[in-house]
Amino acid sequence: MTSRRLFGLALAGCLLATGALAADPEVLLVIKNHRFEPAEVKVKAGQKIKLVVHNQDSTPEEFESHSLKREKVIPGGQKATILIGPLKPGRYTFFGEFHEKTAQGVVIAE
């Protein structure tokens, strides 16, 4: 085994041990009938999260959260990825700006 290969294996082992290669946890959020499903999402505090929002309605919706400081328009029938966190323990509300009365939700970091 060459020294270059040994170095590569050692580096990969270090990255795995530190979690550097671990992907951010992914949470699927669906918009259907102008509502978020699930309306309540629990995540681990102190961790980055990848929200994958699938808008199954035929019209666009805007994911918006003042407490998460995120907003993104998602066209009808499309998906979007929104990165959040790491979050302190607490509740972070979000809503669909185009259907604010029905599209409501909360991220709970524990």
Backbone as a chain_set.jsonl record, in Angstrom:
{"seq": "MTSRRLFGLALAGCLLATGALAADPEVLLVIKNHRFEPAEVKVKAGQKIKLVVHNQDSTPEEFESHSLKREKVIPGGQKATILIGPLKPGRYTFFGEFHEKTAQGVVIAE", "coords": {"N": [[0.85, -1.17, 0.0], [0.599, 2.158, -0.873], [2.122, 5.214, 0.393], [0.6, 7.441, -0.151], [-1.965, 6.415, -0.451], [-2.373, 5.388, 2.122], [-2.367, 7.8, 3.532], [-4.721, 8.943, 2.497], [-6.676, 7.138, 3.438], [-6.343, 7.492, 6.205], [-7.067, 10.191, 6.453], [-9.77, 10.064, 5.625], [-10.769, 8.491, 7.698], [-10.433, 10.236, 9.882], [-12.198, 12.313, 9.162], [-14.632, 10.972, 9.162], [-14.755, 10.28, 11.86], [-15.04, 12.777, 13.056], [-17.451, 13.551, 12.09], [-17.56, 15.13, 9.901], [-18.237, 14.358, 7.354], [-20.848, 13.722, 7.563], [-24.174, 14.184, 6.53], [-26.482, 16.937, 6.671], [-29.4, 16.55, 8.682], [-32.504, 15.73, 7.133], [-35.696, 17.067, 6.614], [-38.928, 16.487, 5.526], [-41.403, 18.567, 4.286], [-44.666, 19.165, 3.389], [-46.732, 21.003, 1.202], [-50.083, 21.176, 0.883], [-53.311, 21.567, -0.277], [-53.162, 24.197, 0.545], [-52.02, 24.088, 3.077], [-49.544, 23.289, 5.554], [-47.951, 20.186, 5.924], [-46.221, 17.953, 7.873], [-47.773, 20.097, 10.333], [-46.36, 20.641, 12.52], [-43.028, 20.401, 13.337], [-40.486, 18.608, 14.775], [-37.174, 19.084, 15.79], [-33.683, 18.474, 16.408], [-32.08, 20.446, 18.775], [-29.399, 22.749, 18.179], [-28.433, 21.773, 15.802], [-27.881, 21.758, 12.29], [-30.441, 21.837, 9.844], [-32.026, 20.468, 7.009], [-34.661, 21.576, 5.339], [-36.916, 20.198, 3.21], [-39.191, 21.33, 1.1], [-42.114, 20.468, -0.367], [-44.258, 21.568, -2.635], [-47.329, 20.656, -3.286], [-49.578, 21.741, -4.292], [-51.253, 23.425, -7.023], [-50.715, 26.057, -7.298], [-48.358, 28.743, -6.589], [-46.538, 29.045, -3.466], [-45.343, 30.85, -0.636], [-42.883, 30.102, 1.572], [-42.433, 31.359, 4.699], [-40.738, 32.73, 7.468], [-40.324, 34.659, 10.207], [-38.968, 34.279, 12.601], [-37.13, 32.302, 11.955], [-35.843, 33.597, 10.014], [-36.163, 33.25, 7.22], [-37.316, 33.041, 3.862], [-38.998, 31.879, 1.021], [-40.117, 31.435, -2.228], [-42.105, 28.917, -3.591], [-42.825, 27.346, -6.459], [-45.921, 25.977, -7.791], [-46.275, 22.454, -7.588], [-43.566, 22.004, -7.289], [-40.334, 21.494, -5.65], [-38.393, 22.758, -2.914], [-35.38, 23.552, -1.2], [-34.591, 24.456, 2.066], [-32.322, 25.711, 4.245], [-31.863, 25.551, 7.708], [-30.926, 26.611, 11.038], [-27.917, 26.021, 13.023], [-30.28, 25.636, 15.672], [-31.367, 27.237, 18.686], [-32.905, 25.806, 21.61], [-36.44, 25.939, 21.349], [-39.447, 27.481, 19.941], [-40.274, 28.001, 16.587], [-42.052, 29.751, 14.449], [-43.69, 29.394, 11.247], [-45.129, 30.313, 8.058], [-47.341, 30.303, 5.196], [-47.091, 32.773, 2.999], [-48.852, 33.432, 0.94], [-51.189, 32.161, 1.563], [-51.948, 32.711, 4.247], [-53.858, 32.347, 6.272], [-54.463, 29.615, 6.385], [-52.117, 28.14, 5.93], [-49.998, 27.321, 8.162], [-47.403, 26.769, 10.549], [-44.965, 25.208, 12.757], [-41.616, 24.977, 13.876], [-40.078, 23.016, 16.221], [-37.442, 23.118, 18.293], [-35.589, 20.931, 20.197]], "CA": [[0.0, 0.0, 0.0], [1.421, 3.352, -0.987], [1.941, 6.193, 1.472], [-0.51, 8.33, -0.553], [-3.212, 5.714, -0.136], [-2.48, 5.369, 3.581], [-2.76, 9.142, 3.96], [-6.134, 9.106, 2.134], [-7.476, 6.355, 4.38], [-6.26, 8.148, 7.514], [-7.868, 11.408, 6.367], [-11.184, 9.669, 5.607], [-11.101, 8.054, 9.054], [-10.554, 11.43, 10.732], [-13.419, 13.033, 8.783], [-15.766, 10.193, 9.659], [-14.759, 10.364, 13.321], [-15.511, 14.086, 13.483], [-18.772, 13.796, 11.537], [-17.469, 16.12, 8.832], [-18.868, 13.851, 6.138], [-22.257, 13.473, 7.816], [-25.077, 15.146, 5.905], [-27.457, 17.547, 7.559], [-30.668, 15.824, 8.694], [-33.468, 16.264, 6.174], [-37.096, 16.982, 7.041], [-39.846, 16.748, 4.411], [-42.578, 19.376, 4.61], [-45.52, 19.182, 2.198], [-47.812, 21.99, 1.112], [-51.192, 20.527, 0.186], [-54.55, 22.284, 0.037], [-52.741, 25.446, 1.195], [-51.644, 23.791, 4.468], [-48.284, 22.569, 5.718], [-48.068, 18.862, 6.541], [-46.903, 18.188, 9.142], [-47.8, 21.491, 10.764], [-45.399, 20.738, 13.624], [-41.812, 19.653, 13.039], [-39.542, 18.6, 15.894], [-35.793, 18.878, 15.367], [-32.719, 18.485, 17.493], [-31.452, 21.761, 18.963], [-27.961, 22.808, 17.945], [-28.082, 21.028, 14.595], [-28.393, 22.28, 11.032], [-31.515, 21.019, 9.276], [-32.386, 20.739, 5.618], [-36.103, 21.438, 5.106], [-37.294, 20.013, 1.81], [-40.598, 21.719, 1.037], [-42.73, 20.029, -1.618], [-45.552, 22.231, -2.855], [-48.16, 19.77, -4.111], [-50.669, 22.528, -4.866], [-50.973, 23.892, -8.388], [-50.352, 27.47, -7.231], [-47.158, 28.964, -5.779], [-46.661, 29.417, -2.048], [-44.096, 31.369, -0.092], [-42.526, 29.711, 2.932], [-41.867, 32.524, 5.366], [-40.589, 32.661, 8.919], [-39.56, 35.775, 10.764], [-38.077, 33.792, 13.651], [-36.046, 31.554, 11.301], [-35.239, 34.529, 9.05], [-36.156, 32.576, 5.923], [-38.471, 33.137, 2.983], [-38.695, 31.312, -0.285], [-41.293, 31.127, -3.052], [-42.024, 27.577, -4.157], [-43.862, 27.225, -7.488], [-46.802, 24.82, -7.695], [-45.729, 21.193, -8.063], [-42.106, 22.002, -7.209], [-39.697, 21.338, -4.337], [-37.325, 23.703, -2.598], [-34.628, 23.205, 0.002], [-34.342, 25.605, 2.933], [-31.438, 25.326, 5.347], [-32.096, 26.29, 8.956], [-30.136, 26.196, 12.179], [-28.356, 25.324, 14.229], [-31.274, 26.385, 16.435], [-31.45, 27.12, 20.135], [-34.197, 25.217, 21.968], [-37.541, 26.887, 21.268], [-40.473, 27.335, 18.899], [-40.033, 28.897, 15.462], [-43.238, 29.656, 13.6], [-43.591, 29.708, 9.828], [-46.442, 30.396, 7.411], [-47.352, 30.518, 3.76], [-47.534, 34.16, 2.865], [-49.961, 33.557, -0.015], [-52.391, 31.573, 2.187], [-51.541, 32.835, 5.641], [-54.888, 31.889, 7.217], [-54.472, 28.147, 6.496], [-50.753, 27.576, 5.885], [-49.321, 27.689, 9.402], [-46.624, 25.678, 11.123], [-43.945, 25.552, 13.755], [-40.459, 24.106, 14.1], [-39.756, 22.957, 17.646], [-36.085, 22.616, 18.522], [-35.474, 20.39, 21.566]], "C": [[0.901, 1.24, 0.0], [1.143, 4.317, 0.158], [0.807, 7.164, 1.141], [-1.857, 7.698, -0.203], [-3.428, 5.64, 1.379], [-2.924, 6.727, 4.114], [-4.247, 9.37, 3.68], [-7.045, 8.362, 3.091], [-7.484, 6.991, 5.763], [-7.118, 9.414, 7.534], [-9.355, 11.08, 6.385], [-11.631, 9.223, 6.991], [-11.288, 9.221, 10.0], [-11.848, 12.178, 10.433], [-14.649, 12.286, 9.28], [-15.878, 10.303, 11.174], [-15.286, 11.705, 13.806], [-16.9, 14.399, 12.948], [-18.753, 14.782, 10.399], [-18.135, 15.653, 7.546], [-20.362, 13.609, 6.323], [-23.1, 14.575, 7.188], [-26.01, 15.733, 6.949], [-28.738, 16.715, 7.532], [-31.683, 16.53, 7.79], [-34.881, 16.036, 6.702], [-37.967, 17.346, 5.845], [-41.074, 17.478, 4.933], [-43.376, 19.492, 3.32], [-46.52, 20.323, 2.308], [-48.898, 21.336, 0.276], [-52.476, 21.201, 0.648], [-54.264, 23.535, 0.867], [-52.502, 25.276, 2.694], [-50.297, 23.085, 4.465], [-48.56, 21.25, 6.426], [-46.675, 18.272, 6.698], [-46.829, 19.671, 9.515], [-46.803, 21.724, 11.903], [-44.217, 19.821, 13.323], [-40.88, 19.751, 14.234], [-38.153, 18.266, 15.374], [-34.892, 18.927, 16.594], [-32.087, 19.873, 17.578], [-29.955, 21.663, 18.693], [-27.5, 22.112, 16.685], [-28.648, 21.727, 13.36], [-29.404, 21.295, 10.47], [-31.751, 21.449, 7.837], [-33.883, 20.488, 5.474], [-36.321, 21.285, 3.609], [-38.798, 20.252, 1.75], [-41.135, 21.366, -0.344], [-44.117, 20.658, -1.724], [-46.363, 21.377, -3.825], [-49.384, 20.486, -4.669], [-50.27, 22.992, -6.264], [-50.554, 25.364, -8.421], [-49.095, 27.658, -6.377], [-47.496, 29.291, -4.326], [-45.304, 29.949, -1.608], [-43.931, 30.882, 1.334], [-41.886, 30.924, 3.565], [-41.832, 32.311, 6.869], [-39.726, 33.83, 9.372], [-38.548, 35.266, 11.795], [-36.912, 32.968, 13.088], [-35.278, 32.418, 10.306], [-35.077, 33.866, 7.673], [-37.438, 32.899, 5.165], [-38.062, 32.625, 1.617], [-40.006, 30.996, -0.997], [-41.075, 29.761, -3.696], [-43.152, 27.448, -5.189], [-44.71, 25.967, -7.279], [-46.156, 23.585, -8.299], [-44.216, 21.08, -7.963], [-41.633, 21.78, -5.764], [-38.64, 22.41, -4.169], [-36.644, 23.236, -1.317], [-34.313, 24.487, 0.766], [-33.481, 25.118, 4.094], [-31.735, 26.192, 6.565], [-31.14, 25.772, 10.026], [-28.649, 26.421, 12.006], [-29.238, 26.234, 15.094], [-31.09, 26.181, 17.936], [-32.785, 26.459, 20.459], [-35.297, 26.286, 21.933], [-38.483, 26.578, 20.127], [-40.249, 28.412, 17.843], [-41.2, 28.751, 14.488], [-42.901, 29.974, 12.147], [-44.994, 29.719, 9.235], [-46.252, 30.527, 5.908], [-47.906, 31.911, 3.507], [-48.712, 34.308, 1.919], [-51.272, 32.982, 0.528], [-52.179, 31.547, 3.698], [-52.57, 32.309, 6.64], [-54.848, 30.376, 7.415], [-53.071, 27.545, 6.574], [-49.952, 28.087, 7.072], [-48.513, 26.496, 9.902], [-45.609, 26.173, 12.117], [-42.833, 24.503, 13.737], [-40.151, 24.171, 15.587], [-38.382, 22.328, 17.783], [-35.967, 22.19, 19.978], [-34.068, 19.885, 21.811]], "O": [[1.844, 1.339, 0.785], [0.097, 4.262, 0.804], [0.127, 7.655, 2.043], [-2.767, 8.371, 0.28], [-4.55, 5.813, 1.855], [-3.748, 6.808, 5.025], [-4.958, 9.923, 4.519], [-8.073, 8.892, 3.512], [-8.523, 7.025, 6.423], [-7.813, 9.68, 8.514], [-10.124, 11.742, 7.081], [-12.743, 9.537, 7.417], [-12.196, 9.209, 10.83], [-12.526, 12.63, 11.356], [-15.599, 12.901, 9.763], [-16.982, 10.406, 11.709], [-15.917, 11.771, 14.861], [-17.477, 15.422, 13.318], [-19.809, 15.237, 9.96], [-18.553, 16.477, 6.733], [-21.068, 13.323, 5.356], [-22.775, 15.757, 7.302], [-26.292, 15.113, 7.973], [-29.128, 16.223, 6.473], [-31.712, 17.757, 7.7], [-35.213, 14.95, 7.175], [-37.769, 18.388, 5.222], [-41.702, 17.052, 5.902], [-42.835, 19.871, 2.28], [-47.08, 20.575, 3.375], [-48.68, 20.985, -0.883], [-52.689, 21.379, 1.847], [-55.024, 23.884, 1.77], [-52.746, 26.19, 3.482], [-49.947, 22.381, 3.518], [-49.308, 21.202, 7.402], [-45.991, 18.105, 5.688], [-45.939, 20.396, 9.07], [-46.449, 22.863, 12.207], [-44.384, 18.625, 13.086], [-40.522, 20.85, 14.659], [-37.966, 17.307, 14.625], [-35.298, 19.367, 17.67], [-31.615, 20.409, 16.576], [-29.329, 20.634, 18.944], [-26.304, 21.88, 16.507], [-29.772, 22.23, 13.388], [-29.249, 20.081, 10.6], [-31.684, 22.63, 7.498], [-34.331, 19.341, 5.483], [-35.944, 22.162, 2.831], [-39.581, 19.468, 2.287], [-40.676, 21.892, -1.358], [-45.029, 20.304, -0.977], [-46.113, 21.377, -5.03], [-50.146, 19.901, -5.438], [-49.097, 22.952, -6.635], [-50.094, 25.859, -9.45], [-48.798, 26.817, -5.528], [-48.594, 29.75, -4.011], [-44.262, 29.557, -2.133], [-44.737, 31.206, 2.206], [-40.912, 31.464, 3.041], [-42.772, 31.781, 7.462], [-38.568, 33.968, 8.979], [-37.419, 35.751, 11.861], [-35.831, 32.94, 13.677], [-34.214, 32.036, 9.818], [-34.012, 33.915, 7.058], [-38.51, 33.015, 5.758], [-36.965, 32.885, 1.124], [-40.895, 30.364, -0.427], [-40.019, 29.481, -4.264], [-44.325, 27.442, -4.813], [-44.257, 25.006, -6.658], [-45.566, 23.644, -9.378], [-43.638, 20.14, -8.508], [-42.406, 21.864, -4.81], [-38.067, 22.905, -5.14], [-37.265, 22.605, -0.462], [-33.834, 25.468, 0.197], [-33.875, 24.217, 4.834], [-31.845, 27.414, 6.46], [-30.62, 24.66, 9.938], [-28.188, 26.939, 10.989], [-28.98, 27.43, 15.229], [-30.71, 25.102, 18.392], [-33.715, 26.542, 19.656], [-35.107, 27.398, 22.426], [-38.351, 25.566, 19.438], [-40.06, 29.585, 18.166], [-41.315, 27.744, 13.789], [-41.963, 30.715, 11.855], [-45.934, 29.198, 9.835], [-45.161, 30.82, 5.419], [-49.075, 32.178, 3.782], [-49.507, 35.234, 2.082], [-52.345, 33.286, 0.008], [-52.228, 30.493, 4.331], [-52.206, 31.872, 7.731], [-55.166, 29.895, 8.502], [-52.88, 26.524, 7.236], [-49.313, 29.137, 7.007], [-48.902, 25.346, 9.698], [-45.413, 27.375, 12.301], [-43.085, 23.306, 13.6], [-39.984, 25.255, 16.147], [-38.177, 21.164, 17.439], [-36.213, 22.983, 20.886], [-33.769, 19.393, 22.899]]}, "num_chains": 1, "name": "protein.A"}
